[in-house]
Amino acid sequence: MKVGIWLVVLLTLFFGESLWIFLCALCTVLIWRRIANLQEATIRGGDGEVSGAWISTVTLVFGFAALMASITHGFSGALGEFFLQTEWTPSGACPDRRSLCENMSFGVNSLLLTTLQVAFGALIIAIPLGVGTAIYLSEYAHPRISAIVKPTLEILAGIPSVVYGFFAFLYIGPLVVELGSWLFENGWIDDPPNPLNPLNGAIVVGVMILPLIASLSEDALRAVPNELREGSLALGATRIETTARVMIPASLSGILASIVLALSRAVGETMAVTLAVGTVAAFTGNMFLPAQTMTAYIAQRVGGDLPFGEIGYLTIFAVGLYLFMITLALNLLGNRILEAYREAY
């Protein structure tokens, strides 16, 4: 409930000039409180309470839809373009900066595709290393080695993201340029590489989410009952066979939850990708050219000089709400998988 109250306060600060937006946000928070009763009502089996909770859930969806419509109200009918197109040019020379111009375009998919490109690229790097580290620490590592590796992972998790971004800008970027130059010279890519690119961001974000995957996956492996491990070894299986055929399948849901939560972290990362990927809001599919993620766009526009209420100002909240809905869905999915895993063991 406290989270809901703070959400109302923040929304009031952002949208205080519009009373109906505030009421919409207030209703959304109150309904959110009702969703907490859904699981309790389901457990108790009360049909009336279950129906009321489901009605609240449906109303919450409409509340978010109304809030999204209010934020994009200044787009003057550009909501379909916002979700379906990939060209993103929110600035232009207009007589009236509060209305749409012909040279403006609001296809958020260019930002979304770059965000997913960086996030899934980071997962490709972090999943093998993170899960492999978790398996080693839980099944094979000597206690002395674990005492060194685990604090190291905690230190990596505690480093500020801006430090990661600065490191990527200074050291990883030039290495990626060398790789891209070799590919360009041999005809593998069409354009020469740029130091700011999605591959640079994927590498640094992969390092950032590696401790999260390793820590949660290790917890999932250690939570598997020891009887399963001992039973497998008693039947003559080797330690490798026990790990591959018993421990990993038994902890798979926990490992998947760690991956989903790491994906949510990668999608929401801001400063590291701003310094590593760039600020060019265009998706080309070439990971060696500069691009821009959703979080980097918000950081860039907030730091600029935007008149209150103009189109460029409103795009910050539209992209922010879209990003919030994506990360919320990923977090709910990851927590749901973790809850199912805890129920199993």
Rosetta silent file (secondary structure, phi, psi, omega in degrees, C-alpha in Angstrom):
SEQUENCE: MKVGIWLVVLLTLFFGESLWIFLCALCTVLIWRRIANLQEATIRGGDGEVSGAWISTVTLVFGFAALMASITHGFSGALGEFFLQTEWTPSGACPDRRSLCENMSFGVNSLLLTTLQVAFGALIIAIPLGVGTAIYLSEYAHPRISAIVKPTLEILAGIPSVVYGFFAFLYIGPLVVELGSWLFENGWIDDPPNPLNPLNGAIVVGVMILPLIASLSEDALRAVPNELREGSLALGATRIETTARVMIPASLSGILASIVLALSRAVGETMAVTLAVGTVAAFTGNMFLPAQTMTAYIAQRVGGDLPFGEIGYLTIFAVGLYLFMITLALNLLGNRILEAYREAY
SCORE:     score description
SCORE:     0.000 S_00000001
   1 L     0.000  -38.184  178.371    0.000    0.000    0.000 S_00000001
   2 H   -61.830  -38.552  177.319    2.889    2.351    0.775 S_00000001
   3 H   -60.786  -41.432  179.026    4.250    1.747   -2.718 S_00000001
   4 H   -63.775  -39.065  179.245    0.875    2.712   -4.144 S_00000001
   5 H   -64.216  -44.342  178.185    0.779    5.924   -2.109 S_00000001
   6 H   -64.246  -35.426  177.525    4.221    6.942   -3.330 S_00000001
   7 H   -62.706  -41.182  177.676    3.168    6.147   -6.886 S_00000001
   8 H   -62.435  -42.883 -179.706    0.199    8.506   -6.514 S_00000001
   9 H   -61.237  -45.260 -179.484    2.477   11.240   -5.160 S_00000001
  10 H   -64.246  -44.363  179.600    4.912   10.897   -8.060 S_00000001
  11 H   -64.377  -33.918  177.781    2.164   10.870  -10.656 S_00000001
  12 H   -65.741  -40.623  177.739    0.634   13.941   -9.027 S_00000001
  13 H   -63.320  -39.121 -177.938    3.944   15.787   -9.300 S_00000001
  14 H   -75.043  -39.954 -170.752    4.271   14.834  -12.960 S_00000001
  15 H  -121.944   30.729 -175.043    0.657   15.389  -14.021 S_00000001
  16 L   -63.227  -20.169 -177.821   -0.705   17.763  -11.401 S_00000001
  17 L   -74.984   -9.763 -178.237   -2.034   20.143  -14.051 S_00000001
  18 L  -122.657  112.438 -175.063   -4.656   17.605  -15.094 S_00000001
  19 H   -67.209  -38.981 -175.517   -7.151   16.537  -12.435 S_00000001
  20 H   -70.695  -26.495  174.897   -8.580   13.572  -14.323 S_00000001
  21 H   -68.626  -40.188  177.541   -5.123   12.101  -14.786 S_00000001
  22 H   -62.479  -43.540  178.687   -4.611   12.297  -11.031 S_00000001
  23 H   -63.689  -38.438  177.243   -7.942   10.597  -10.411 S_00000001
  24 H   -61.296  -43.967  179.133   -7.037    7.919  -12.929 S_00000001
  25 H   -65.793  -40.348  179.419   -3.759    7.292  -11.117 S_00000001
  26 H   -62.660  -45.742  177.457   -5.507    7.237   -7.737 S_00000001
  27 H   -61.737  -38.165  179.333   -8.061    4.689   -8.936 S_00000001
  28 H   -62.056  -42.730 -179.308   -5.255    2.605  -10.393 S_00000001
  29 H   -67.800  -42.357  178.986   -3.435    2.494   -7.052 S_00000001
  30 H   -62.934  -39.107  178.824   -6.589    1.643   -5.106 S_00000001
  31 H   -69.405  -35.423  177.400   -7.391   -1.143   -7.529 S_00000001
  32 H   -57.635  -37.593  177.213   -3.833   -2.380   -7.281 S_00000001
  33 H   -62.146  -35.914 -179.767   -4.498   -2.873   -3.571 S_00000001
  34 H   -67.710  -29.253 -179.135   -7.464   -5.052   -4.448 S_00000001
  35 H   -63.771  -29.869  179.116   -5.307   -7.352   -6.544 S_00000001
  36 H   -62.121  -24.131  179.048   -3.474   -8.381   -3.383 S_00000001
  37 H   -82.597   -8.799 -175.482   -6.732   -9.945   -2.208 S_00000001
  38 H   -64.154  -48.594 -178.891   -7.015  -12.091   -5.330 S_00000001
  39 H   -67.172  -40.221  178.463   -4.699  -14.845   -4.168 S_00000001
  40 H   -62.742  -42.375  179.369   -6.121  -14.804   -0.638 S_00000001
  41 H   -66.095  -37.092  178.638   -9.656  -15.025   -1.992 S_00000001
  42 H   -64.704  -39.988  179.488   -8.651  -17.847   -4.301 S_00000001
  43 H   -66.603  -42.053 -179.505   -7.145  -19.775   -1.390 S_00000001
  44 H   -72.576  -23.769  176.916  -10.236  -19.239    0.781 S_00000001
  45 L    83.557   14.665  178.672  -12.492  -20.220   -2.089 S_00000001
  46 L   -77.569  115.112 -176.001  -14.961  -17.367   -1.711 S_00000001
  47 H   -62.741  -40.952 -178.982  -16.678  -16.930   -5.065 S_00000001
  48 H   -65.156  -41.296  179.840  -17.780  -13.396   -4.327 S_00000001
  49 H   -68.010  -38.397  178.425  -14.326  -12.307   -3.243 S_00000001
  50 H   -63.189  -43.776  179.780  -12.737  -13.966   -6.263 S_00000001
  51 H   -62.701  -43.015  179.160  -15.164  -12.207   -8.610 S_00000001
  52 H   -63.344  -39.513  179.265  -14.496   -8.866   -6.964 S_00000001
  53 H   -66.230  -39.363  179.191  -10.756   -9.334   -7.207 S_00000001
  54 H   -68.143  -36.755  175.954  -10.972  -10.240  -10.885 S_00000001
  55 H   -61.989  -40.966  177.720  -13.137   -7.195  -11.555 S_00000001
  56 H   -62.967  -38.778  179.252  -10.492   -5.083   -9.854 S_00000001
  57 H   -63.049  -45.445  179.149   -7.819   -6.654  -12.013 S_00000001
  58 H   -62.669  -40.879  179.361   -9.710   -5.875  -15.200 S_00000001
  59 H   -64.099  -35.059  177.580  -10.307   -2.327  -14.000 S_00000001
  60 H   -61.168  -40.418  178.479   -6.589   -1.949  -13.320 S_00000001
  61 H   -60.886  -44.498  178.485   -5.869   -2.783  -16.941 S_00000001
  62 H   -66.103  -32.572  177.136   -8.287   -0.099  -18.065 S_00000001
  63 H   -63.109  -44.148  177.165   -6.676    2.311  -15.600 S_00000001
  64 H   -65.479  -37.762  178.764   -3.265    1.800  -17.162 S_00000001
  65 H   -63.673  -41.439  178.559   -4.797    2.142  -20.611 S_00000001
  66 H   -65.773  -38.831  178.622   -6.397    5.443  -19.623 S_00000001
  67 H   -65.161  -40.580  177.475   -3.132    6.671  -18.150 S_00000001
  68 H   -63.023  -41.121  179.780   -1.290    5.732  -21.348 S_00000001
  69 H   -65.811  -35.280  179.943   -3.914    7.551  -23.398 S_00000001
  70 H   -68.498  -38.854 -179.820   -3.576   10.635  -21.227 S_00000001
  71 H   -66.995  -39.005 -178.264    0.188   10.763  -21.627 S_00000001
  72 H   -91.411   14.409 -179.431   -0.055   10.379  -25.394 S_00000001
  73 H   -61.941  -36.628 -179.829   -2.970   12.814  -25.641 S_00000001
  74 H   -70.993   -7.539  179.450   -0.651   15.466  -27.049 S_00000001
  75 H   -76.279  -10.830  177.311    0.293   13.136  -29.894 S_00000001
  76 L    54.587   52.477  175.374   -3.009   14.007  -31.583 S_00000001
  77 L    90.456   13.283 -177.897   -3.833   10.506  -32.760 S_00000001
  78 L   -91.546   15.389 -175.492   -0.283    9.177  -33.142 S_00000001
  79 H   -65.174  -40.091  177.583   -0.826    6.261  -30.736 S_00000001
  80 H   -63.333  -41.669  176.586   -0.984    3.668  -33.514 S_00000001
  81 H   -63.268  -34.916 -178.417    2.216    5.020  -35.020 S_00000001
  82 H   -59.475  -42.251 -175.679    3.800    4.919  -31.557 S_00000001
  83 H   -91.174  -21.945 -168.146    3.394    1.139  -31.251 S_00000001
  84 H  -108.441  -20.812 -175.584    3.650    0.017  -34.879 S_00000001
  85 L  -105.522  166.209 -175.811    6.371    2.061  -36.615 S_00000001
  86 L  -112.875   -6.779 -179.684   10.153    2.160  -36.199 S_00000001
  87 L   -86.410  126.744 -175.629   11.023    5.740  -37.190 S_00000001
  88 E  -127.379   99.315  176.566   11.611    7.955  -34.150 S_00000001
  89 E  -134.884   81.474 -174.241   12.140   11.683  -34.790 S_00000001
  90 L   -78.535   -6.889 -178.305   10.305   13.565  -32.027 S_00000001
  91 L  -108.907  148.289  178.131   11.952   16.931  -32.740 S_00000001
  92 L  -171.946  161.763  178.266   11.274   19.275  -35.613 S_00000001
  93 L   -82.642  103.924 -175.426   10.965   22.907  -36.603 S_00000001
  94 L  -122.811  144.951  172.428    7.293   23.616  -35.962 S_00000001
  95 L   -62.288  -39.693  178.697    5.332   26.861  -35.706 S_00000001
  96 L  -118.535  108.955 -174.071    3.518   25.352  -32.739 S_00000001
  97 L   -75.665   -3.066  177.559    5.779   23.088  -30.672 S_00000001
  98 L   -97.416    5.297 -179.557    2.770   21.602  -28.875 S_00000001
  99 L  -128.175  165.281 -179.125    1.351   20.019  -32.028 S_00000001
 100 L   -72.624  147.075  174.114    2.508   17.432  -34.539 S_00000001
 101 L  -118.711  163.207 -178.224    4.537   18.425  -37.582 S_00000001
 102 L   -64.930  -30.922 -177.923    4.960   16.597  -40.844 S_00000001
 103 L   -90.636   11.996  175.669    8.626   15.854  -40.156 S_00000001
 104 L   -97.912  145.254  176.707    7.878   14.292  -36.762 S_00000001
 105 E  -146.712  141.356 -172.066    7.561   10.546  -36.257 S_00000001
 106 E  -128.524   43.560  175.954    6.912    8.594  -33.070 S_00000001
 107 L   -82.549  103.601 -173.345    7.545    4.929  -33.836 S_00000001
 108 L   -72.488  -10.014 -175.801    8.927    3.642  -30.534 S_00000001
 109 H   -63.822  -25.690  176.304    9.950    0.308  -32.040 S_00000001
 110 H   -63.615  -42.482  176.275   13.360    1.680  -33.033 S_00000001
 111 H   -69.512  -40.406 -178.552   14.113    2.297  -29.359 S_00000001
 112 H   -65.440  -43.531 -178.647   12.467   -0.967  -28.315 S_00000001
 113 H   -65.326  -39.356  176.136   14.382   -3.082  -30.839 S_00000001
 114 H   -64.878  -39.906  177.218   17.699   -1.583  -29.773 S_00000001
 115 H   -60.315  -46.276  178.985   16.786   -2.221  -26.136 S_00000001
 116 H   -67.642  -35.370  177.960   15.991   -5.858  -26.884 S_00000001
 117 H   -60.363  -45.578  179.015   19.122   -6.158  -29.027 S_00000001
 118 H   -68.937  -43.343 -175.868   21.287   -5.061  -26.107 S_00000001
 119 H   -65.289  -48.057 -178.881   19.338   -7.069  -23.512 S_00000001
 120 H   -72.440  -30.984  172.561   19.340  -10.379  -25.369 S_00000001
 121 H   -62.834  -39.184  176.638   22.944   -9.864  -26.419 S_00000001
 122 H   -65.025  -38.032  178.417   23.780   -9.454  -22.745 S_00000001
 123 H   -64.441  -38.984  178.768   21.906  -12.669  -21.933 S_00000001
 124 H   -59.001  -34.302  178.874   23.917  -14.582  -24.541 S_00000001
 125 H   -80.931  -42.657 -169.876   27.044  -13.521  -22.670 S_00000001
 126 H   -81.997  -31.630 -175.598   25.765  -13.782  -19.097 S_00000001
 127 H   -63.538  -53.035  179.816   23.772  -17.036  -19.165 S_00000001
 128 H   -60.664  -43.407 -178.643   26.651  -19.466  -19.904 S_00000001
 129 H   -69.489  -43.160 -177.730   29.029  -17.672  -17.544 S_00000001
 130 H   -68.330  -48.829  179.545   26.472  -17.106  -14.789 S_00000001
 131 H   -66.600  -39.673  177.331   24.915  -20.571  -14.804 S_00000001
 132 H   -61.860  -41.340  176.797   28.343  -22.175  -15.190 S_00000001
 133 H   -63.532  -41.375  179.434   29.624  -20.219  -12.203 S_00000001
 134 H   -63.519  -43.506  178.802   26.589  -21.236  -10.156 S_00000001
 135 H   -62.965  -42.955 -179.197   27.056  -24.923  -11.007 S_00000001
 136 H   -64.219  -44.775 -177.736   30.740  -24.766  -10.148 S_00000001
 137 H   -67.166  -37.128 -175.313   30.169  -23.012   -6.816 S_00000001
 138 H   -85.598  -25.023 -172.363   27.349  -25.291   -5.705 S_00000001
 139 H  -115.677  -28.297 -169.236   28.656  -28.656   -6.931 S_00000001
 140 H  -126.829  -26.493 -170.075   32.418  -28.611   -7.399 S_00000001
 141 L   -70.097  142.617  172.025   34.154  -25.623   -5.801 S_00000001
 142 L   -70.538  146.637 -179.503   36.278  -25.981   -2.689 S_00000001
 143 H   -53.708  -33.112  179.032   34.988  -23.862    0.220 S_00000001
 144 H   -67.485  -39.016  178.247   38.096  -21.683    0.021 S_00000001
 145 H   -67.494  -41.574  177.436   37.451  -20.939   -3.638 S_00000001
 146 H   -60.574  -36.127  179.808   33.801  -20.174   -2.916 S_00000001
 147 H   -66.826  -19.428  177.711   34.911  -17.782   -0.196 S_00000001
 148 H   -94.305  -43.203 -174.015   36.829  -15.833   -2.851 S_00000001
 149 H   -70.846  -43.500 -175.903   34.456  -16.043   -5.818 S_00000001
 150 H   -63.635  -44.978  174.462   31.211  -15.148   -4.037 S_00000001
 151 H   -62.588  -32.254  177.378   32.486  -11.855   -2.550 S_00000001
 152 H   -63.467  -42.510  176.975   33.915  -11.005   -5.962 S_00000001
 153 H   -62.961  -38.650  178.291   30.477  -11.435   -7.523 S_00000001
 154 H   -65.533  -36.200  177.226   28.974   -9.243   -4.816 S_00000001
 155 H   -66.115  -42.572  177.932   31.548   -6.551   -5.563 S_00000001
 156 H   -60.640  -38.602 -179.644   30.697   -6.716   -9.269 S_00000001
 157 H   -69.810  -24.004 -176.629   27.006   -6.343   -8.425 S_00000001
 158 H   -93.098   -5.140  179.519   27.710   -3.277   -6.273 S_00000001
 159 L   -71.427  132.700  178.906   29.724   -1.268   -8.800 S_00000001
 160 L   -59.619  145.945 -176.363   27.720    1.755  -10.080 S_00000001
 161 H   -65.600  -29.250  179.793   26.460    1.400  -13.616 S_00000001
 162 H   -65.921  -29.945  176.392   28.087    4.660  -14.706 S_00000001
 163 H   -67.948  -42.352  175.590   31.477    3.099  -13.899 S_00000001
 164 H   -59.672  -44.385 -179.362   30.628    0.154  -16.139 S_00000001
 165 H   -63.503  -40.692  178.193   29.591    2.548  -18.889 S_00000001
 166 H   -65.285  -39.689  177.116   32.787    4.563  -18.596 S_00000001
 167 H   -63.159  -42.246  179.031   34.835    1.350  -18.723 S_00000001
 168 H   -64.675  -39.395 -179.376   32.954    0.234  -21.835 S_00000001
 169 H   -64.963  -38.075 -175.079   33.482    3.613  -23.482 S_00000001
 170 H   -86.343  -36.885 -168.979   37.245    3.614  -22.850 S_00000001
 171 H  -116.311  -45.485 -177.525   38.247   -0.039  -23.205 S_00000001
 172 H   -73.356  -40.233 -179.371   35.536   -2.264  -24.673 S_00000001
 173 H   -54.194  -50.477  178.218   34.565    0.176  -27.431 S_00000001
 174 H   -60.354  -35.681  177.722   38.014    0.247  -29.105 S_00000001
 175 H   -66.797  -39.675  177.776   38.179   -3.562  -29.054 S_00000001
 176 H   -65.828  -36.437  177.745   34.746   -3.778  -30.671 S_00000001
 177 H   -63.921  -40.200  177.506   35.875   -1.269  -33.311 S_00000001
 178 H   -62.145  -43.143  177.253   38.873   -3.461  -34.134 S_00000001
 179 H   -63.558  -45.444  179.462   36.583   -6.459  -34.562 S_00000001
 180 H   -64.185  -35.853  178.237   34.151   -4.434  -36.672 S_00000001
 181 H   -64.907  -40.462  177.531   36.960   -3.065  -38.828 S_00000001
 182 H   -63.952  -42.137  178.306   38.153   -6.586  -39.577 S_00000001
 183 H   -66.005  -37.687  179.581   34.608   -7.638  -40.487 S_00000001
 184 H   -67.670  -41.674  179.454   34.176   -4.530  -42.647 S_00000001
 185 H   -65.339  -29.662 -179.660   37.433   -5.116  -44.506 S_00000001
 186 L   -94.861    6.930  174.551   36.410   -8.695  -45.247 S_00000001
 187 L    80.871   14.976 -179.384   32.940   -7.700  -46.433 S_00000001
 188 L   -79.481  -29.169  176.579   30.956   -9.136  -43.525 S_00000001
 189 L  -127.790  156.651 -172.619   29.325   -5.793  -42.691 S_00000001
 190 L   -88.883  -24.502 -174.817   28.428   -2.888  -44.979 S_00000001
 191 L  -122.017  148.517  176.856   29.406    0.095  -42.827 S_00000001
 192 L   -65.571  147.996 -174.646   32.538    0.918  -40.814 S_00000001
 193 L   -75.268  161.963  177.420   32.086    0.455  -37.059 S_00000001
 194 L  -122.306  144.026  179.867   31.551    3.167  -34.471 S_00000001
 195 L   -58.819  -29.000  176.740   32.911    3.084  -30.885 S_00000001
 196 L   -97.798  115.640 -174.997   29.346    3.544  -29.600 S_00000001
 197 L  -159.622  160.929 -179.484   27.281    0.535  -30.637 S_00000001
 198 H   -61.955  -31.675  178.381   24.841   -2.082  -29.282 S_00000001
 199 H   -64.233  -40.080  175.109   27.523   -4.790  -29.141 S_00000001
 200 H   -58.537  -46.038  178.665   29.519   -2.602  -26.788 S_00000001
 201 H   -66.291  -38.340 -179.995   26.429   -2.179  -24.625 S_00000001
 202 H   -63.091  -39.378 -179.729   25.581   -5.893  -24.729 S_00000001
 203 H   -65.150  -48.035 -176.308   29.034   -6.819  -23.446 S_00000001
 204 H   -70.534  -37.370  177.198   29.011   -4.395  -20.533 S_00000001
 205 H   -69.000  -34.135  175.386   25.398   -5.168  -19.562 S_00000001
 206 H   -60.265  -40.153  176.362   26.220   -8.882  -19.762 S_00000001
 207 H   -66.948  -34.957 -178.091   28.957   -8.346  -17.193 S_00000001
 208 H   -69.652  -38.224 -177.308   26.535   -6.357  -15.031 S_00000001
 209 H   -90.037   -6.683  179.462   23.812   -9.021  -14.929 S_00000001
 210 H   -58.457  -46.563  178.561   26.223  -11.950  -14.557 S_00000001
 211 H   -60.041  -34.667  179.520   26.309  -11.726  -10.705 S_00000001
 212 H   -64.766  -47.378  179.130   22.502  -11.735  -10.587 S_00000001
 213 H   -64.355  -43.627 -178.290   22.207  -14.908  -12.664 S_00000001
 214 H   -63.671  -43.488 -177.092   25.049  -16.604  -10.801 S_00000001
 215 H   -67.713  -49.574 -178.783   23.683  -15.772   -7.347 S_00000001
 216 H   -67.901  -36.876  178.695   20.054  -16.740   -7.979 S_00000001
 217 H   -67.554  -38.231  177.152   21.012  -19.879   -9.920 S_00000001
 218 H   -64.360  -41.590  176.739   23.315  -20.984   -7.128 S_00000001
 219 H   -60.490  -39.905  178.951   20.512  -20.499   -4.599 S_00000001
 220 H   -65.319  -40.641  179.501   18.234  -22.608   -6.793 S_00000001
 221 H   -68.015  -40.154 -179.958   20.814  -25.396   -7.045 S_00000001
 222 H   -71.962  -21.267  179.505   21.491  -25.408   -3.309 S_00000001
 223 L   -79.099  -12.778  178.294   17.762  -25.529   -2.585 S_00000001
 224 L   -67.103  132.202  179.892   17.400  -28.905   -4.326 S_00000001
 225 L   -53.720  135.634 -178.224   17.025  -31.647   -1.666 S_00000001
 226 H   -65.225  -21.486  179.493   20.314  -33.387   -0.995 S_00000001
 227 H   -62.061  -33.389  178.519   18.541  -36.748   -1.187 S_00000001
 228 H   -64.869  -42.537  179.566   18.262  -36.375   -4.964 S_00000001
 229 H   -66.059  -46.731 -178.439   22.005  -35.890   -5.305 S_00000001
 230 H   -65.833  -37.302  178.221   22.850  -38.739   -2.956 S_00000001
 231 H   -64.737  -39.824  178.408   20.368  -41.067   -4.631 S_00000001
 232 H   -65.401  -43.838  178.592   21.868  -40.406   -8.042 S_00000001
 233 H   -66.115  -35.020  179.559   25.394  -41.024   -6.797 S_00000001
 234 H   -67.211  -27.176  178.315   24.258  -44.185   -5.007 S_00000001
 235 L   -82.306    0.297  175.744   22.912  -45.545   -8.299 S_00000001
 236 L   101.209    4.008  179.053   26.361  -45.210   -9.849 S_00000001
 237 L   -73.793  146.779  175.637   26.051  -41.897  -11.676 S_00000001
 238 L   -77.009  171.109 -179.687   29.104  -39.689  -11.887 S_00000001
 239 H   -65.784  -36.573  178.218   29.116  -36.162  -10.503 S_00000001
 240 H   -66.401  -43.520  178.150   28.828  -34.733  -14.011 S_00000001
 241 H   -64.299  -38.961  178.389   25.871  -37.004  -14.806 S_00000001
 242 H   -63.614  -41.834  179.009   24.250  -36.098  -11.494 S_00000001
 243 H   -65.228  -45.116 -174.304   24.645  -32.406  -12.231 S_00000001
 244 H   -75.106  -36.020 -171.553   23.366  -32.651  -15.810 S_00000001
 245 H  -104.758  -12.427 -177.759   20.504  -35.116  -15.287 S_00000001
 246 H  -121.986  -57.322 -171.767   19.375  -34.445  -11.719 S_00000001
 247 H   -69.532  -47.921 -178.565   20.473  -31.099  -10.295 S_00000001
 248 H   -65.464  -47.231  176.866   19.921  -28.862  -13.314 S_00000001
 249 H   -60.604  -36.247 -178.567   16.459  -30.277  -14.216 S_00000001
 250 H   -70.062  -29.579 -178.693   15.388  -30.050  -10.572 S_00000001
 251 L  -105.365   14.229 -173.006   16.466  -26.405  -10.293 S_00000001
 252 H   -61.997  -38.926 -178.824   15.507  -25.370  -13.819 S_00000001
 253 H   -64.982  -39.295  176.790   12.607  -23.159  -12.771 S_00000001
 254 H   -65.932  -37.979  177.272   14.832  -21.207  -10.390 S_00000001
 255 H   -65.795  -42.361  178.005   17.471  -20.795  -13.087 S_00000001
 256 H   -62.725  -38.659  178.186   14.831  -19.589  -15.554 S_00000001
 257 H   -62.960  -40.658  178.047   13.568  -17.102  -12.981 S_00000001
 258 H   -63.192  -36.123  179.305   17.075  -15.706  -12.557 S_00000001
 259 H   -68.424  -41.717  179.701   17.341  -15.282  -16.330 S_00000001
 260 H   -64.773  -43.673  178.406   14.002  -13.461  -16.543 S_00000001
 261 H   -65.656  -35.960  176.135   14.940  -11.124  -13.694 S_00000001
 262 H   -66.432  -36.986  175.944   18.314  -10.498  -15.314 S_00000001
 263 H   -62.200  -41.164  177.243   16.521   -9.655  -18.568 S_00000001
 264 H   -62.260  -40.602  177.366   14.408   -7.134  -16.678 S_00000001
 265 H   -64.006  -41.540 -179.426   17.571   -5.599  -15.228 S_00000001
 266 H   -65.852  -39.908  179.463   19.149   -5.429  -18.684 S_00000001
 267 H   -65.245  -36.858 -176.471   16.085   -3.758  -20.202 S_00000001
 268 H   -88.987   -0.331 -179.160   15.986   -1.130  -17.454 S_00000001
 269 L   -66.902  139.539 -173.065   19.704   -0.296  -17.425 S_00000001
 270 L  -117.070  -69.149 -168.450   20.336    3.393  -18.157 S_00000001
 271 H   -66.347  -40.050 -178.109   23.741    4.984  -17.648 S_00000001
 272 H   -62.376  -44.316 -178.419   25.888    2.111  -18.887 S_00000001
 273 H   -74.459  -28.082  176.247   23.999    1.820  -22.176 S_00000001
 274 H   -63.177  -41.146 -179.738   23.879    5.587  -22.601 S_00000001
 275 H   -79.948  -24.474 -173.746   27.674    5.722  -22.516 S_00000001
 276 H   -99.506  -33.540 -172.710   28.205    2.501  -24.475 S_00000001
 277 H   -94.796  -38.093 -179.064   25.450    2.406  -27.126 S_00000001
 278 L   114.226 -172.716 -176.243   25.029    6.052  -28.098 S_00000001
 279 L  -132.369   33.265  177.652   22.144    8.466  -28.632 S_00000001
 280 L  -100.825  108.903 -175.018   21.127    7.847  -32.249 S_00000001
 281 L   -80.700   67.969  179.318   17.450    6.833  -32.240 S_00000001
 282 L  -148.119  131.635  179.350   17.640    4.596  -35.304 S_00000001
 283 L  -103.007  121.342 -179.281   17.600    0.808  -35.563 S_00000001
 284 L  -113.400  -14.752 -174.730   19.682   -0.642  -38.391 S_00000001
 285 L    85.467  -14.286  177.704   20.257   -4.223  -37.245 S_00000001
 286 L   -88.943  115.038 -175.951   24.026   -3.618  -37.444 S_00000001
 287 L   -76.745    3.235  178.163   25.435   -4.001  -33.928 S_00000001
 288 L  -105.293    4.378  178.721   28.513   -1.951  -34.861 S_00000001
 289 L  -109.897  149.457 -178.538   26.603    1.288  -35.546 S_00000001
 290 L   -63.790  147.464 -179.605   25.403    3.751  -32.879 S_00000001
 291 L  -148.598 -163.756 -179.408   21.830    3.401  -31.660 S_00000001
 292 L  -154.936  135.405  176.317   19.731    4.291  -28.621 S_00000001
 293 L   -92.246  173.281 -179.886   17.752    2.350  -26.040 S_00000001
 294 H   -64.830  -43.886 -179.605   14.545    3.452  -24.343 S_00000001
 295 H   -66.509  -38.123  178.906   16.285    4.287  -21.079 S_00000001
 296 H   -65.719  -35.617  177.704   19.034    6.217  -22.867 S_00000001
 297 H   -63.855  -43.435  179.359   16.409    8.270  -24.698 S_00000001
 298 H   -61.797  -45.147 -179.980   14.743    9.212  -21.421 S_00000001
 299 H   -62.426  -39.508 -179.645   18.083   10.197  -19.888 S_00000001
 300 H   -66.995  -46.323 -175.725   18.992   12.269  -22.938 S_00000001
 301 H   -71.920  -34.518  178.412   15.687   14.139  -23.159 S_00000001
 302 H   -64.985  -35.307  179.865   15.451   14.801  -19.427 S_00000001
 303 L   -77.792   -6.641 -179.118   18.872   16.430  -19.517 S_00000001
 304 L   -92.146  179.016 -179.271   17.859   18.705  -22.385 S_00000001
 305 L   -98.265   91.850 -177.540   15.973   21.988  -22.489 S_00000001
 306 L  -112.727  123.839  175.288   12.392   20.925  -23.230 S_00000001
 307 L   -61.862  141.420 -178.770    9.454   23.324  -22.791 S_00000001
 308 L   -63.777  128.352  175.029    6.792   21.960  -20.482 S_00000001
 309 L    89.954   -5.532  179.399    3.922   20.315  -22.351 S_00000001
 310 L   -78.404  171.307 -174.343    5.452   20.196  -25.822 S_00000001
 311 H   -59.460  -46.764  179.607    5.526   17.016  -27.896 S_00000001
 312 H   -60.319  -33.927  177.398    9.141   16.144  -27.078 S_00000001
 313 H   -67.451  -41.880 -179.105    8.376   16.567  -23.382 S_00000001
 314 H   -68.553  -29.186 -179.696    5.392   14.222  -23.559 S_00000001
 315 H   -64.104  -26.993  178.059    7.406   11.528  -25.326 S_00000001
 316 H   -59.561  -45.505 -177.133    9.505   11.106  -22.176 S_00000001
 317 H   -74.311  -33.527  177.516    6.468    9.928  -20.225 S_00000001
 318 H   -64.587  -48.305  178.190    5.142    7.799  -23.069 S_00000001
 319 H   -65.707  -38.870  179.588    8.440    5.926  -23.421 S_00000001
 320 H   -63.204  -42.670  178.924    8.798    5.765  -19.633 S_00000001
 321 H   -68.077  -39.349  177.118    5.383    4.210  -19.139 S_00000001
 322 H   -61.453  -43.505  177.943    5.985    1.743  -21.961 S_00000001
 323 H   -65.221  -39.752  178.399    9.295    0.754  -20.359 S_00000001
 324 H   -61.295  -42.900  179.991    7.623    0.476  -16.969 S_00000001
 325 H   -64.544  -38.034  179.541    5.002   -1.913  -18.321 S_00000001
 326 H   -66.762  -49.129 -178.551    7.689   -4.106  -19.924 S_00000001
 327 H   -67.393  -35.441  176.860    9.861   -4.321  -16.807 S_00000001
 328 H   -63.016  -44.417  178.769    6.832   -4.851  -14.572 S_00000001
 329 H   -62.210  -41.857  179.160    5.684   -7.767  -16.713 S_00000001
 330 H   -66.104  -41.237  178.824    9.165   -9.315  -16.647 S_00000001
 331 H   -65.512  -42.274  177.718    9.463   -8.904  -12.875 S_00000001
 332 H   -63.031  -40.603  178.080    6.038  -10.422  -12.276 S_00000001
 333 H   -63.750  -45.826  179.137    6.922  -13.340  -14.537 S_00000001
 334 H   -63.137  -42.982  178.460   10.234  -13.921  -12.769 S_00000001
 335 H   -65.966  -35.215  178.054    8.664  -13.725   -9.311 S_00000001
 336 H   -64.844  -41.872  178.114    5.915  -16.086  -10.394 S_00000001
 337 H   -64.512  -40.968  178.265    8.468  -18.639  -11.549 S_00000001
 338 H   -63.500  -40.653  178.313   10.359  -18.283   -8.261 S_00000001
 339 H   -63.540  -41.337  177.387    7.162  -18.801   -6.264 S_00000001
 340 H   -63.135  -36.899  179.311    6.369  -21.936   -8.240 S_00000001
 341 H   -67.312  -42.829 -179.917    9.891  -23.192   -7.574 S_00000001
 342 H   -65.418  -34.995  177.203    9.602  -22.548   -3.827 S_00000001
 343 H   -66.086  -33.196 -179.157    6.278  -24.379   -3.749 S_00000001
 344 H   -71.034  -30.995 -178.698    7.902  -27.390   -5.421 S_00000001
 345 L  -125.079    0.000    0.000   10.655  -27.541   -2.779 S_00000001
